[in-house]
């Protein structure tokens, strides 16, 4: 009742009257008063009901439904309720994207009952909390969980017994979900007080989904019977799909897990089983030992029918590999098991930090959104990255599998033991693990020479393609919203991170680098760290050896700004400058050189290594620190026939350009005696030249002249570097009218070396490659180039091998070239061969063979078959879900399928985005892969229209820039390239 209305009423009734009138007035007064009282009570009741209703309904402030209000109340999407009456933004911490720091979780007791018959699970979690700041709210994460009940206990009652109802309960006014931020809020009657311990208990239930995230299900065939398993994938923000938790990396805690399930299944988790019991209802309960302190996204478990093989390290760590029973029986997991045992010893010695857990399990699952996940003590892999069949697996497949295992084992230190504070520094774990893929593989197989050679083509050259775009981003980028987390898991974090770490390790030297890493790991073990923590430890290591280099000052330039420099080295042409001086300049390298896109303010602190050479000798390298846009440095006497070479062995993360005369001298040196220049620098020169030309910083003929020496090249790495850039050119030119001019030129370079190397003999034993790796890989590279560009001998050989397989039903094709042979056969032969490969894809049990067979189907020249494959691949019963993306990408790489893949992608975008949108790499891989080689104005316009209507995030913006660059290259450079090719070689038929 408002005060103004009360004043008017009193003035109307308090006037002198007769006795009779007073009686009448009194009666009327009583009646009005009674009516007013009833009205007041009614209004108050309605207000209370509306307030409660507002608490239960979605509203503009971001809260969801009250728990218990309906089935799966918090699983939907809504704007939330109006929240606490009279509250402001600061009083509602669930409105923020990050959890408040008022409460710190210390320990989780998690009890789960897993129903494999209907793919559901129920659970109870009891979380012990320390209160840092007074608060009336407990805010944590949930996503798609149906919360049944909550309770909060304080003081001495905050023990495990609290869940049994023993004293000390804190009153919960209400609890509700906030779907917009995937949070769950418990609003308390009184504030929790600092320096005290509490325990929150939550019971919940959910579905074991089929979307590869959270706690999900998968299936496989065993003895023609379909079997199921359930497994977790929590990184980066999906632990909240499996249990209520503080799902941010900095909230580390210990975990005690109990799993109840049908006894026909086996259950696994991070730690060994502490106790196992069979209940009266016939269900098995496994209680696992308590974990060390770790982030929620490293917790893992699985319920499956798998079997295992086991080994032990010298320090007593038990290593097991779990997989399908038939895979274990065939020995497909033995290789990964043995290298894991060796790697644990290697990392313990390299980091001088002991592995922290009593066991490490490797789990091979049929479906997984990524290659693998490094959960502490239970690393989970997709089958094709862990199982090796020596009879049919190629050396390339073995190498890739090896590196995935090396990567995940490194994470047991960089990631599990020491975890980045927040996702902006995810490269602190992923960059290190990617770098150690090559260091660890060198430990296993020194003759592969991975870190000094293969790293260049597969990491450095690849990521520079991406980081040379204006749509790139700094390696450390701000992450404020949960939706931003996915975008930091990209090739910049992994490959640029690895390249920068390699550059820094080269500057420091191995001994100081290892000393700094040891100090970093021991200082921050079981905790979190930021990039400055690493820089400080590495700087201290440098100072301990008397080297005054501020690592933070150097590395901030490389991590906090995007891209990389092109360093241009020019010998002096001025009479005022001695001919022993060189002019060195740096600028931001971009494929698009238009002003406005290039950032002229970018400068790097560059450790430039330079050497001089001539026909017979090369000098020792000099290290020059470049800090300014342009600098003059003295190297020594440089005569007219001497050349300069920068970035020795390509340890630096930058490109190097020279004046045209120096490029001419380097080209002559390669023709005369290429071995004067190291194999790494030969590969680097090829990659730099082609990419500088693509950016318009070199004439188009310079790189083509440079690779004219390749017929005399005996080493794999320069051929591999050349093949990568030639395939890029090939897909730009493969639909042009004069394409044969280009393909004839490539065959001119390839033909003689291809015929000398020949083909591998059919393999009759299951021996895994060892010392012959470089030779095998060169032979494979040459066969791939010859068949891809139309060498007739190569085509005849491939057709003969396919025909022999079909007629004899015995596959005698050497494993190392099966992918090329299958692809060439499908391309050149009739539809029956396609059907034969499709049949073999479904009947093969070797995961490596299935992948090769599936990709071969994308090589057909028949548009009907390609369309059929695309549509069949939508069924997960026919093609594994994670392989659909590869099918679309490979069809798009086929000139006969490029438009089909692009149309299919647009037509199925809604389905594809819903299926893979949350899975970090997969969506960006799909977008980039299907658009990478679009290069016409019409295709560019179609992409612009699609981008405008559907979005697609950073991956789509990047794709648009790539296609714009393709179109621009055609407009500016295609004519010049063909002019040089025609001038150098007449366009007559060559028999290759």
FENLINHU-V582138 format. One record per residue. SS is DSSP state (alpha for helix, beta for strand, coil for the rest). PSI is psi in radians with two decimals (none if undefined). Layout:
{{SS/PSI} {SS/PSI}}
This chain:
{{coil/2.20} {coil/2.53} {alpha/-0.66} {alpha/-0.68} {alpha/-0.64} {alpha/-0.69} {alpha/-0.74} {alpha/-0.71} {alpha/-0.76} {alpha/-0.63} {alpha/-0.57} {alpha/-0.49} {alpha/-0.35} {coil/1.37} {coil/2.56} {coil/2.37} {coil/2.99} {coil/2.98} {alpha/-0.82} {alpha/-0.73} {alpha/-0.57} {alpha/-0.70} {alpha/-0.77} {alpha/-0.74} {alpha/-0.70} {alpha/-0.76} {alpha/-0.74} {alpha/-0.64} {alpha/-0.79} {alpha/-0.76} {alpha/-0.82} {alpha/-0.71} {alpha/-0.74} {alpha/-0.78} {alpha/-0.69} {alpha/-0.69} {alpha/-0.76} {alpha/-0.76} {alpha/-0.76} {alpha/-0.81} {alpha/-0.70} {alpha/-0.83} {alpha/-0.75} {alpha/-0.76} {alpha/-0.77} {alpha/-0.72} {alpha/-0.75} {alpha/-0.79} {alpha/-0.75} {alpha/-0.65} {alpha/-0.80} {alpha/-0.70} {alpha/-0.68} {alpha/-0.59} {alpha/-0.56} {alpha/-0.37} {coil/2.85} {coil/2.49} {coil/-2.95} {coil/-0.10} {coil/0.05} {coil/0.04} {coil/2.72} {coil/-2.62} {coil/2.74} {beta/2.47} {coil/2.42} {coil/-0.12} {coil/-0.32} {coil/2.93} {coil/2.36} {coil/0.81} {alpha/-0.72} {alpha/0.04} {alpha/-0.31} {coil/-3.06} {coil/2.14} {coil/3.02} {coil/-0.23} {coil/3.07} {coil/-3.13} {coil/-0.12} {coil/-2.80} {coil/2.24} {coil/2.32} {coil/-0.10} {coil/2.83} {coil/-3.05} {alpha/-0.71} {alpha/-0.43} {alpha/0.02} {coil/1.39} {alpha/-0.32} {alpha/-0.15} {alpha/-0.33} {coil/2.78} {coil/-0.38} {coil/2.64} {coil/2.55} {coil/2.74} {coil/0.31} {coil/-0.52} {beta/2.42} {beta/2.13} {beta/2.40} {beta/-0.62} {beta/2.46} {beta/2.25} {beta/1.97} {beta/2.15} {beta/2.06} {beta/2.44} {beta/2.01} {beta/2.09} {beta/1.74} {coil/-0.25} {coil/-0.61} {coil/0.19} {coil/0.94} {beta/2.87} {beta/2.59} {beta/2.68} {beta/2.85} {beta/2.26} {beta/2.37} {beta/2.02} {beta/2.13} {beta/2.23} {beta/2.52} {beta/2.30} {beta/2.18} {coil/-0.81} {coil/2.54} {coil/2.37} {beta/2.59} {beta/0.06} {beta/2.36} {beta/2.01} {beta/2.13} {beta/-3.00} {beta/2.44} {coil/2.68} {coil/2.02} {coil/0.50} {coil/2.44} {beta/1.87} {beta/2.27} {beta/-0.77} {beta/2.73} {beta/2.67} {beta/2.68} {beta/2.37} {beta/2.61} {beta/2.92} {alpha/-2.41} {alpha/-0.30} {alpha/-0.06} {coil/0.64} {coil/3.11} {alpha/-0.50} {alpha/-0.27} {alpha/-0.58} {alpha/-0.21} {alpha/0.05} {coil/0.46} {coil/1.91} {coil/3.01} {coil/0.51} {beta/2.44} {beta/2.34} {coil/2.21} {beta/2.00} {beta/-0.81} {beta/2.85} {beta/2.47} {beta/2.76} {beta/2.73} {beta/1.45} {alpha/-0.57} {alpha/-0.61} {alpha/0.17} {coil/0.78} {beta/2.81} {beta/2.36} {beta/2.31} {beta/1.98} {beta/2.15} {beta/2.74} {beta/-0.69} {beta/2.78} {beta/2.50} {beta/2.50} {coil/2.49} {coil/2.71} {coil/0.30} {coil/2.78} {beta/2.42} {beta/2.88} {beta/2.25} {beta/2.31} {beta/2.30} {beta/2.26} {beta/2.56} {beta/2.99} {beta/2.78} {beta/3.06} {beta/2.46} {coil/1.76} {beta/3.10} {coil/0.54} {coil/0.24} {coil/0.17} {coil/2.68} {beta/-2.36} {beta/1.85} {beta/2.94} {beta/2.73} {beta/3.03} {beta/2.87} {beta/2.91} {beta/2.30} {beta/2.01} {coil/0.78} {coil/0.23} {beta/2.34} {beta/2.18} {beta/2.71} {beta/2.69} {beta/2.83} {beta/2.43} {beta/2.83} {beta/2.61} {beta/1.76} {coil/-0.41} {coil/2.40} {coil/-0.46} {coil/0.70} {coil/0.10} {alpha/-0.55} {alpha/-0.28} {alpha/-0.28} {coil/-0.48} {coil/2.63} {coil/2.29} {beta/2.93} {coil/1.57} {coil/0.98} {coil/2.56} {coil/-0.60} {coil/-0.32} {coil/1.18} {coil/2.57} {beta/2.99} {beta/2.76} {beta/2.36} {beta/2.11} {beta/2.37} {beta/2.31} {beta/2.24} {beta/2.29} {beta/2.97} {beta/2.32} {coil/-0.17} {coil/-0.21} {coil/2.77} {beta/2.51} {beta/2.52} {beta/2.67} {beta/-3.00} {coil/-0.64} {coil/2.88} {coil/2.79} {beta/2.21} {beta/-0.67} {beta/2.64} {beta/2.36} {beta/2.66} {beta/2.11} {coil/2.96} {coil/-0.50} {coil/0.06} {coil/-0.04} {beta/2.55} {beta/2.39} {beta/2.12} {beta/2.12} {beta/2.18} {beta/2.63} {coil/2.71} {coil/2.39} {coil/2.87} {coil/3.04} {coil/2.25} {beta/2.89} {coil/2.71} {alpha/-0.58} {alpha/-0.08} {alpha/-0.12} {coil/2.49} {coil/2.66} {beta/2.87} {beta/2.58} {beta/2.05} {beta/3.05} {coil/0.46} {coil/2.79} {beta/3.10} {beta/2.85} {beta/2.75} {beta/2.58} {beta/3.09} {beta/2.51} {coil/2.97} {coil/-0.43} {coil/0.14} {coil/0.15} {coil/2.27} {beta/2.21} {beta/2.17} {beta/2.58} {beta/2.08} {beta/2.39} {beta/-3.13} {coil/2.47} {alpha/-0.70} {alpha/-0.55} {alpha/-0.71} {alpha/-0.77} {alpha/-0.57} {alpha/-0.15} {coil/0.25} {coil/-0.36} {coil/-0.05} {alpha/-0.69} {alpha/-0.88} {alpha/-0.65} {alpha/-0.78} {alpha/-0.69} {alpha/-0.50} {alpha/-0.75} {alpha/-0.77} {alpha/-0.64} {alpha/-0.64} {alpha/-0.72} {alpha/-0.69} {alpha/-0.85} {alpha/-0.66} {alpha/-0.69} {alpha/-0.72} {alpha/-0.83} {alpha/-0.27} {coil/0.67} {coil/2.20} {coil/2.52} {coil/2.36} {coil/-0.30} {coil/2.80} {coil/-0.24} {beta/2.83} {beta/2.06} {beta/2.42} {beta/2.21} {beta/2.11} {beta/1.93} {beta/2.61} {coil/-0.61} {coil/2.33} {coil/2.49} {coil/-0.33} {coil/3.13} {coil/-0.73} {beta/2.91} {beta/2.30} {coil/0.59} {coil/2.38} {coil/2.03} {coil/-0.23} {beta/1.40} {beta/2.32} {beta/2.26} {beta/2.59} {beta/2.53} {alpha/-0.78} {alpha/-0.06} {alpha/0.16} {coil/-0.50} {coil/2.29} {coil/2.13} {coil/1.86} {coil/-0.36} {coil/-0.55} {coil/-0.16} {coil/2.36} {coil/2.92} {alpha/-0.62} {alpha/-0.70} {alpha/-0.75} {alpha/-0.73} {alpha/-0.79} {alpha/-0.76} {alpha/-0.78} {alpha/-0.79} {alpha/-0.56} {alpha/-0.76} {alpha/-0.78} {alpha/-0.73} {alpha/-0.87} {alpha/-0.61} {alpha/-0.62} {alpha/-0.64} {alpha/-0.35} {coil/-0.38} {coil/-1.02} {beta/1.60} {coil/-1.09} {coil/-0.94} {coil/-0.85} {beta/2.12} {beta/2.43} {beta/2.52} {coil/-0.78} {coil/2.93} {alpha/-0.28} {alpha/-0.41} {alpha/0.57} {coil/-0.44} {alpha/-0.34} {alpha/-0.49} {alpha/-0.72} {alpha/-0.66} {alpha/-0.74} {alpha/-0.79} {alpha/-0.63} {alpha/-0.67} {alpha/-0.76} {alpha/-0.20} {alpha/-0.69} {alpha/-0.66} {alpha/-0.79} {alpha/-0.64} {alpha/-0.61} {alpha/-0.61} {alpha/-0.76} {alpha/-0.75} {coil/1.43} {alpha/-0.56} {alpha/-0.22} {alpha/-0.48} {coil/0.90} {alpha/-0.80} {alpha/-0.62} {alpha/-0.29} {alpha/-1.22} {alpha/-0.47} {alpha/-0.64} {alpha/-0.89} {alpha/-0.65} {alpha/-0.29} {alpha/-1.13} {alpha/-0.94} {alpha/-0.61} {alpha/-0.80} {alpha/-0.46} {alpha/-0.49} {alpha/-0.76} {alpha/-0.71} {alpha/-0.10} {coil/0.14} {coil/2.61} {coil/-0.26} {coil/0.10} {coil/-3.08} {coil/2.82} {coil/2.69} {coil/-0.57} {coil/1.94} {coil/2.53} {coil/2.37} {coil/1.98} {coil/-0.65} {coil/2.66} {alpha/-0.57} {alpha/-0.29} {alpha/-0.27} {alpha/-0.70} {alpha/-0.64} {alpha/-0.26} {alpha/-0.23} {coil/1.43} {coil/-3.06} {alpha/-0.43} {alpha/-0.84} {alpha/-0.79} {alpha/-1.03} {alpha/-0.73} {alpha/-0.69} {alpha/-0.81} {alpha/-0.73} {alpha/-0.69} {alpha/-0.68} {alpha/-0.71} {alpha/-0.73} {alpha/-0.77} {alpha/-0.71} {alpha/-0.63} {alpha/-0.71} {alpha/-0.73} {alpha/-0.64} {coil/2.57} {alpha/-0.72} {alpha/-0.84} {alpha/-0.65} {alpha/-0.83} {alpha/-0.66} {alpha/-0.74} {alpha/-0.71} {alpha/-0.71} {alpha/-0.79} {alpha/-0.71} {alpha/-0.82} {alpha/-0.74} {alpha/-0.56} {alpha/-0.65} {alpha/0.24} {coil/2.51} {coil/0.34} {beta/-2.86} {beta/2.75} {beta/2.74} {coil/2.99} {alpha/-0.61} {alpha/-0.50} {alpha/-0.71} {alpha/-0.82} {alpha/-0.69} {alpha/-0.76} {alpha/-0.66} {alpha/-0.63} {alpha/-0.75} {alpha/-0.68} {alpha/-0.71} {alpha/-0.78} {alpha/-0.56} {alpha/-0.39} {coil/0.21} {coil/0.34} {coil/1.99} {coil/1.30} {coil/2.15} {coil/1.80} {alpha/-0.66} {alpha/-0.78} {alpha/-0.71} {alpha/-0.86} {alpha/-0.43} {alpha/-0.58} {alpha/-0.58} {alpha/-0.44} {alpha/-0.42} {coil/-0.08} {coil/2.61} {coil/2.89} {coil/-2.83} {coil/2.88} {beta/2.72} {beta/2.15} {beta/2.13} {beta/2.17} {beta/2.12} {beta/2.26} {beta/2.65} {coil/2.36} {coil/0.07} {coil/2.49} {coil/-0.37} {coil/-0.25} {coil/2.34} {coil/2.64} {coil/0.06} {coil/-0.03} {beta/2.60} {beta/2.57} {beta/2.16} {beta/2.21} {beta/2.72} {beta/2.51} {beta/2.79} {beta/2.13} {coil/2.23} {coil/2.51} {coil/-0.57} {coil/1.99} {coil/0.15} {coil/2.48} {beta/2.54} {coil/-0.57} {coil/-0.63} {beta/2.37} {coil/1.80} {coil/-0.18} {coil/-0.22} {coil/2.28} {coil/2.53} {coil/2.69} {coil/1.81} {beta/2.15} {beta/1.54} {beta/2.15} {beta/2.35} {beta/2.52} {beta/2.74} {beta/2.65} {beta/2.97} {coil/-2.83} {coil/-0.53} {coil/-0.34} {coil/2.70} {beta/2.43} {coil/2.92} {coil/2.50} {coil/2.62} {beta/2.49} {beta/2.13} {beta/2.19} {beta/2.12} {beta/2.10} {coil/-0.37} {coil/2.98} {coil/-0.74} {beta/2.38} {beta/2.71} {beta/2.27} {beta/2.65} {beta/2.19} {coil/-0.60} {coil/-3.14} {coil/2.18} {coil/1.94} {coil/3.06} {coil/-0.43} {coil/0.01} {coil/2.54} {beta/2.80} {beta/2.53} {beta/2.18} {beta/2.82} {coil/1.12} {alpha/2.24} {alpha/0.27} {alpha/0.78} {coil/-0.30} {coil/2.69} {coil/1.26} {coil/2.82} {beta/2.76} {beta/2.28} {beta/2.75} {beta/2.97} {coil/2.78} {alpha/-0.57} {alpha/-0.67} {alpha/-0.65} {alpha/-0.68} {alpha/-0.74} {alpha/-0.69} {alpha/-0.71} {alpha/-0.74} {alpha/-0.68} {alpha/-0.74} {alpha/-0.68} {alpha/-0.65} {alpha/-0.91} {alpha/1.50} {alpha/-0.34} {alpha/-0.20} {alpha/-0.62} {coil/2.34} {coil/2.75} {alpha/-0.63} {alpha/-0.70} {alpha/-0.50} {alpha/-0.77} {alpha/-0.69} {alpha/-0.69} {alpha/-0.74} {alpha/-0.82} {alpha/-0.78} {alpha/-0.80} {alpha/-0.83} {alpha/-0.67} {alpha/-0.56} {alpha/-0.67} {alpha/-0.69} {alpha/-0.57} {coil/-0.01} {coil/0.25} {coil/-0.10} {coil/2.61} {coil/2.61} {alpha/-0.40} {alpha/-0.35} {alpha/-0.92} {alpha/-0.60} {alpha/-0.67} {alpha/-0.67} {alpha/-0.74} {alpha/0.13} {alpha/-0.26} {alpha/-0.17} {alpha/-0.59} {alpha/-0.43} {alpha/0.06} {coil/2.15} {coil/-0.21} {coil/2.59} {alpha/-0.80} {alpha/-0.84} {alpha/-0.63} {alpha/-0.69} {alpha/-0.74} {alpha/-0.74} {alpha/-0.74} {alpha/-0.65} {alpha/-0.82} {alpha/-0.53} {alpha/-0.67} {alpha/-0.61} {alpha/-0.77} {alpha/-0.69} {alpha/-0.75} {alpha/-0.27} {alpha/-0.55} {alpha/-0.18} {coil/-0.20} {coil/0.27} {coil/2.79} {coil/-0.60} {coil/0.46} {alpha/-0.64} {alpha/-0.46} {alpha/-0.75} {alpha/-0.83} {alpha/-0.63} {alpha/-0.68} {alpha/-0.78} {alpha/-0.78} {alpha/-0.55} {alpha/-0.67} {alpha/-0.58} {alpha/-0.62} {alpha/-0.90} {alpha/-0.75} {alpha/-0.62} {alpha/-0.82} {alpha/-0.58} {alpha/-0.69} {alpha/-0.61} {coil/-2.82} {coil/2.63} {coil/2.65} {coil/2.63} {coil/2.38} {coil/2.18} {coil/-0.16} {coil/2.93} {coil/0.46} {coil/2.28} {coil/2.54} {coil/2.60} {coil/-1.76} {coil/-0.41} {coil/0.22} {alpha/-0.90} {alpha/-0.74} {alpha/-0.79} {alpha/-0.72} {alpha/-0.64} {alpha/-0.77} {alpha/-0.77} {alpha/-0.76} {alpha/-0.75} {alpha/-0.70} {alpha/-0.70} {alpha/-0.77} {alpha/-0.78} {alpha/-0.84} {alpha/-0.69} {alpha/-0.63} {coil/0.15} {coil/0.40} {coil/2.17} {alpha/-0.67} {alpha/-0.74} {alpha/-0.75} {alpha/-0.77} {alpha/-0.70} {alpha/-0.75} {alpha/-0.78} {alpha/-0.69} {alpha/-0.72} {alpha/-0.73} {alpha/-0.78} {alpha/-0.71} {alpha/-0.70} {alpha/-0.79} {alpha/-0.74} {alpha/-0.61} {alpha/-0.27} {coil/0.43} {coil/2.12} {coil/1.74} {coil/0.25} {coil/2.22} {coil/2.31} {alpha/-0.57} {alpha/-0.29} {alpha/0.22} {alpha/-0.68} {alpha/-0.76} {alpha/-0.71} {alpha/-0.82} {alpha/-0.83} {alpha/-0.79} {alpha/-0.71} {alpha/-0.79} {alpha/-0.65} {alpha/-0.73} {alpha/-0.45} {coil/-3.10} {coil/-3.10} {alpha/-0.49} {alpha/-0.59} {alpha/-0.71} {alpha/-0.80} {alpha/-0.65} {alpha/-0.78} {alpha/-0.69} {alpha/-0.73} {alpha/-0.77} {alpha/-0.60} {alpha/-0.73} {alpha/-0.47} {alpha/-0.36} {coil/2.46} {coil/-0.17} {coil/2.09} {alpha/-0.60} {alpha/-0.68} {alpha/-0.68} {alpha/-0.72} {alpha/-0.77} {alpha/-0.72} {alpha/-0.73} {alpha/-0.76} {alpha/-0.57} {alpha/-0.56} {alpha/-0.38} {alpha/-0.06} {alpha/-0.04} {coil/2.58} {coil/-0.06} {coil/1.97} {alpha/-0.62} {alpha/-0.77} {alpha/-0.65} {alpha/-0.73} {alpha/-0.72} {alpha/-0.76} {alpha/-0.76} {alpha/-0.78} {alpha/-0.67} {alpha/-0.57} {coil/-0.26} {coil/-0.37} {coil/2.04} {coil/-0.24} {coil/-0.44} {coil/-0.69} {coil/2.19} {coil/2.49} {alpha/-0.74} {alpha/-0.26} {alpha/-0.25} {alpha/-0.72} {alpha/-0.75} {alpha/-0.63} {alpha/-0.85} {alpha/-0.77} {alpha/-0.78} {alpha/-0.59} {alpha/-0.68} {alpha/-0.46} {alpha/-0.32} {coil/2.12} {coil/-0.49} {coil/-0.24} {coil/0.02} {alpha/-0.83} {alpha/-0.58} {alpha/-0.82} {alpha/-0.71} {alpha/-0.74} {alpha/-0.75} {alpha/-0.77} {alpha/-0.79} {alpha/-0.71} {alpha/-0.61} {coil/0.26} {alpha/-0.78} {alpha/-0.79} {alpha/-0.82} {alpha/-0.72} {alpha/-0.66} {alpha/-0.56} {alpha/-0.66} {alpha/0.00} {coil/-0.57} {coil/-0.13} {coil/1.28} {coil/-1.56} {alpha/-0.51} {alpha/-0.75} {alpha/-0.77} {alpha/-0.61} {alpha/-0.75} {alpha/-0.87} {alpha/-0.84} {alpha/-0.74} {alpha/-0.66} {alpha/-0.30} {alpha/-0.20} {coil/-0.63} {coil/0.32} {coil/2.34} {coil/0.30} {coil/2.80} {alpha/-0.71} {alpha/-0.77} {alpha/-0.64} {alpha/-0.77} {alpha/-0.67} {alpha/-0.72} {alpha/-0.69} {alpha/-0.75} {alpha/-0.75} {alpha/-0.76} {alpha/-0.71} {alpha/-0.62} {alpha/-0.57} {alpha/-0.23} {coil/-2.04} {coil/-0.07} {alpha/-2.83} {alpha/-0.58} {alpha/-0.65} {alpha/-0.65} {alpha/-0.70} {alpha/-0.73} {alpha/-0.69} {alpha/-0.71} {alpha/-0.69} {alpha/-0.82} {alpha/-0.67} {alpha/-0.70} {alpha/-0.68} {alpha/-0.81} {alpha/-0.74} {alpha/-0.71} {alpha/-0.78} {alpha/-0.74} {alpha/-0.67} {alpha/-0.55} {alpha/-0.33} {alpha/-0.79} {alpha/-0.73} {alpha/-0.68} {alpha/-0.81} {alpha/-0.59} {alpha/-0.78} {alpha/-0.73} {alpha/-0.72} {alpha/-0.65} {alpha/-0.68} {alpha/-0.65} {coil/2.21} {coil/2.62} {coil/0.98} {coil/2.85} {coil/2.29} {coil/2.42} {coil/1.72} {coil/none}}
